Each structure stands twice: as structure tokens, then as C-alpha cells.
Amino acid sequence: MEQSHQILEERNDSYKSTAIQSQTKILRLEQDKVELTAKLSEVMSQLTSSQLALSEVKRSEQELSEQRISYECICFPVVLPLTPPP
């Protein structure tokens, strides 16, 4: 009977140890999750800023292209011949 009690106590201690290890691992994983969520948020913010900057560059590029075309039309008009070529 005493031996049976001892075996039960050892099992109980083993279960407690396993439970503590599991809780420690869960806590570590939860901390990792918080850190990774913060990093993800930061990267998403950087991505949004980069996308806005890219949109601004594309808009500026379009405006400059339109200005160049307008300038070329004013400064270098196309002169069409009055008579068709032979």
C-alpha cells in the first residue's frame, strides 16, 4: 500500500512538472506573439508609407511627362507639308 502511494505521488509530481513546463512554454509563446505582432504592425506601417511615397512619385512622374509633352508641343510644333509628297 505504501509503495502504491509512493508511485501515485511520483506520478503526481511528474504531472505537476509537465504542467509547469507547459505553462512556461505557453507564456514564452505568448510573449513571442506579442513581439511578432508589434513587428508586423511596424512593417505594415512602413509598407503603407512606402506605398504612399510610390504613389506620389508616380503622380509627379505623370505631371512631369505631361509638362514635357506640353513643352514639346509649344517649342517644337509639327509643320505639316501643304502638298502631299509625290
Backbone as JSON, one array per atom type, in Angstrom:
{
  "sequence": "MEQSHQILEERNDSYKSTAIQSQTKILRLEQDKVELTAKLSEVMSQLTSSQLALSEVKRSEQELSEQRISYECICFPVVLPLTPPP",
  "N": [[0.82, -1.19, 0.0], [1.9, 1.22, 0.8], [3.86, 1.47, -1.13], [2.34, 1.76, -3.43], [1.16, 4.19, -2.89], [3.44, 5.79, -2.96], [4.17, 5.56, -5.67], [1.96, 6.82, -6.85], [2.34, 9.4, -5.86], [4.74, 10.07, -7.11], [3.95, 10.05, -9.78], [2.12, 12.13, -9.69], [3.85, 14.25, -9.07], [5.33, 14.23, -11.4], [3.36, 14.93, -13.29], [2.78, 17.5, -12.37], [5.23, 18.76, -12.86], [5.36, 18.56, -15.64], [3.14, 20.1, -16.28], [3.98, 22.6, -15.35], [6.15, 23.05, -17.05], [4.78, 23.17, -19.47], [3.15, 25.42, -19.06], [5.14, 27.36, -18.84], [6.22, 27.26, -21.41], [3.96, 28.06, -22.89], [3.66, 30.68, -21.93], [6.06, 31.82, -22.87], [5.61, 31.56, -25.62], [3.37, 33.21, -25.9], [4.53, 35.67, -25.28], [6.33, 35.86, -27.42], [4.46, 36.04, -29.45], [3.31, 38.55, -28.93], [5.54, 40.21, -29.38], [6.07, 39.63, -32.1], [3.69, 40.5, -33.25], [3.86, 43.23, -32.76], [6.12, 43.82, -34.33], [5.11, 43.14, -36.85], [3.12, 45.07, -37.1], [4.69, 47.37, -37.22], [6.13, 46.91, -39.61], [4.02, 46.82, -41.43], [3.18, 49.45, -41.25], [5.43, 50.74, -42.3], [5.3, 49.71, -44.88], [2.91, 50.84, -45.8], [3.65, 53.55, -45.77], [5.66, 53.47, -47.7], [4.15, 52.72, -49.93], [2.55, 54.99, -50.19], [4.52, 56.89, -50.75], [5.46, 55.88, -53.18], [3.17, 56.21, -54.76], [3.07, 58.99, -54.8], [5.44, 59.57, -56.19], [4.83, 58.41, -58.66], [2.68, 60.03, -59.39], [3.97, 62.52, -59.6], [5.75, 61.91, -61.65], [3.95, 61.51, -63.75], [2.88, 64.1, -63.96], [5.19, 65.52, -64.72], [5.72, 64.29, -67.15], [3.48, 65.08, -68.62], [3.94, 67.83, -68.62], [6.3, 67.92, -70.12], [5.43, 66.98, -72.59], [3.64, 69.02, -73.23], [5.41, 71.17, -73.35], [7.05, 70.36, -75.49], [5.2, 70.48, -77.55], [4.68, 73.19, -77.69], [7.21, 74.35, -78.1], [8.34, 72.92, -80.19], [6.67, 72.74, -82.66], [4.87, 70.7, -84.93], [5.29, 70.81, -88.32], [3.3, 70.51, -90.95], [3.44, 69.37, -94.3], [2.16, 71.31, -97.04], [1.46, 70.29, -99.45], [0.89, 67.02, -100.68], [3.42, 64.47, -100.61], [5.2, 63.38, -103.6]],
  "CA": [[0.0, 0.0, 0.0], [2.82, 2.36, 0.87], [4.54, 1.56, -2.43], [1.34, 2.28, -4.35], [1.05, 5.61, -2.57], [4.68, 6.41, -3.44], [4.07, 5.61, -7.13], [0.98, 7.87, -7.16], [2.98, 10.69, -5.57], [5.73, 10.32, -8.17], [3.18, 10.41, -10.98], [1.58, 13.47, -9.45], [4.96, 15.19, -9.22], [5.66, 14.27, -12.83], [2.31, 15.71, -13.94], [2.97, 18.9, -11.98], [6.41, 19.24, -13.57], [4.97, 18.7, -17.04], [2.22, 21.24, -16.34], [4.78, 23.82, -15.18], [6.89, 23.23, -18.3], [3.81, 23.58, -20.49], [2.77, 26.81, -18.77], [6.3, 28.18, -19.17], [6.28, 27.32, -22.87], [2.83, 28.88, -23.33], [3.99, 32.06, -21.6], [7.09, 32.23, -23.81], [4.97, 31.7, -26.93], [2.53, 34.41, -25.85], [5.44, 36.81, -25.36], [6.78, 35.9, -28.81], [3.33, 36.51, -30.25], [3.2, 39.99, -28.72], [6.66, 40.84, -30.08], [5.88, 39.49, -33.54], [2.56, 41.36, -33.63], [4.39, 44.59, -32.79], [6.98, 43.92, -35.51], [4.23, 43.13, -38.01], [2.48, 46.38, -37.16], [5.71, 48.32, -37.67], [6.41, 46.63, -41.02], [2.84, 47.25, -42.19], [3.22, 50.91, -41.28], [6.47, 51.09, -43.26], [4.78, 49.37, -46.2], [1.93, 51.87, -46.14], [4.41, 54.76, -46.08], [6.33, 53.24, -48.98], [3.14, 52.76, -50.98], [2.17, 56.4, -50.38], [5.64, 57.55, -51.42], [5.44, 55.41, -54.57], [2.05, 56.89, -55.43], [3.48, 60.39, -55.0], [6.44, 59.57, -57.26], [4.12, 58.15, -59.92], [1.91, 61.23, -59.72], [4.93, 63.53, -60.05], [6.24, 61.45, -62.95], [2.88, 61.78, -64.71], [2.82, 65.55, -64.16], [6.36, 65.92, -65.49], [5.53, 63.79, -68.52], [2.5, 65.96, -69.26], [4.6, 69.13, -68.85], [7.25, 67.73, -71.21], [4.65, 66.91, -73.83], [3.13, 70.36, -73.48], [6.57, 71.98, -73.75], [7.45, 69.94, -76.83], [4.19, 70.96, -78.5], [4.82, 74.64, -77.81], [8.53, 74.72, -78.61], [8.68, 72.18, -81.41], [5.42, 72.36, -83.36], [5.0, 69.87, -86.14], [4.88, 71.54, -89.52], [2.84, 69.55, -91.95], [3.56, 69.91, -95.67], [0.9, 71.74, -97.65], [1.15, 69.39, -100.57], [1.33, 65.66, -100.38], [4.64, 64.08, -101.32], [4.91, 62.67, -104.88]],
  "C": [[0.87, 1.26, 0.0], [3.52, 2.57, -0.47], [3.59, 2.15, -3.48], [1.16, 3.79, -4.15], [2.26, 6.38, -3.11], [4.63, 6.58, -4.97], [3.09, 6.71, -7.56], [1.57, 9.26, -6.92], [3.99, 11.05, -6.65], [5.04, 10.72, -9.47], [2.64, 11.83, -10.86], [2.67, 14.53, -9.62], [5.35, 15.35, -10.68], [4.63, 15.1, -13.59], [2.46, 17.2, -13.64], [4.14, 19.51, -12.74], [6.08, 19.49, -15.04], [4.05, 19.91, -17.21], [2.99, 22.56, -16.23], [5.57, 24.1, -16.46], [5.97, 23.71, -19.42], [3.4, 25.03, -20.3], [3.91, 27.76, -19.14], [6.42, 28.35, -20.68], [5.16, 28.19, -23.43], [3.12, 30.35, -23.09], [5.03, 32.61, -22.58], [6.49, 32.45, -25.2], [4.07, 32.93, -26.99], [3.38, 35.67, -25.94], [5.97, 36.97, -26.79], [5.68, 36.45, -29.71], [3.18, 38.02, -30.13], [4.31, 40.72, -29.48], [6.48, 40.78, -31.59], [4.73, 40.36, -34.05], [3.02, 42.81, -33.71], [5.28, 44.8, -34.01], [6.14, 43.97, -36.78], [3.57, 44.49, -38.19], [3.46, 47.43, -37.69], [6.0, 48.14, -39.17], [5.23, 47.07, -41.89], [2.79, 48.77, -42.31], [4.26, 51.39, -42.3], [6.0, 50.82, -44.69], [3.79, 50.42, -46.68], [2.64, 53.16, -46.53], [5.1, 54.63, -47.44], [5.34, 53.29, -50.14], [2.69, 54.19, -51.26], [3.26, 57.15, -51.12], [5.69, 57.15, -52.89], [4.33, 56.09, -55.36], [2.41, 58.34, -55.73], [4.5, 60.49, -56.13], [5.76, 59.35, -58.61], [3.31, 59.37, -60.35], [2.83, 62.33, -60.25], [5.47, 63.18, -61.43], [5.21, 61.75, -64.04], [2.79, 63.27, -65.01], [3.99, 66.03, -65.01], [6.25, 65.47, -66.95], [4.55, 64.68, -69.27], [3.11, 67.33, -69.55], [5.58, 69.04, -70.02], [6.52, 67.71, -72.54], [4.13, 68.29, -74.2], [4.25, 71.27, -73.98], [7.0, 71.65, -75.17], [6.46, 70.46, -77.88], [4.33, 72.46, -78.73], [6.13, 75.0, -78.51], [8.88, 74.06, -79.94], [7.4, 71.76, -82.15], [5.73, 71.57, -84.62], [4.46, 70.68, -87.32], [4.54, 70.5, -90.57], [3.0, 70.17, -93.34], [2.18, 70.27, -96.24], [0.49, 70.84, -98.8], [1.64, 68.0, -100.24], [2.61, 65.32, -101.16], [4.32, 63.29, -102.58], [4.96, 61.17, -104.75]]
}
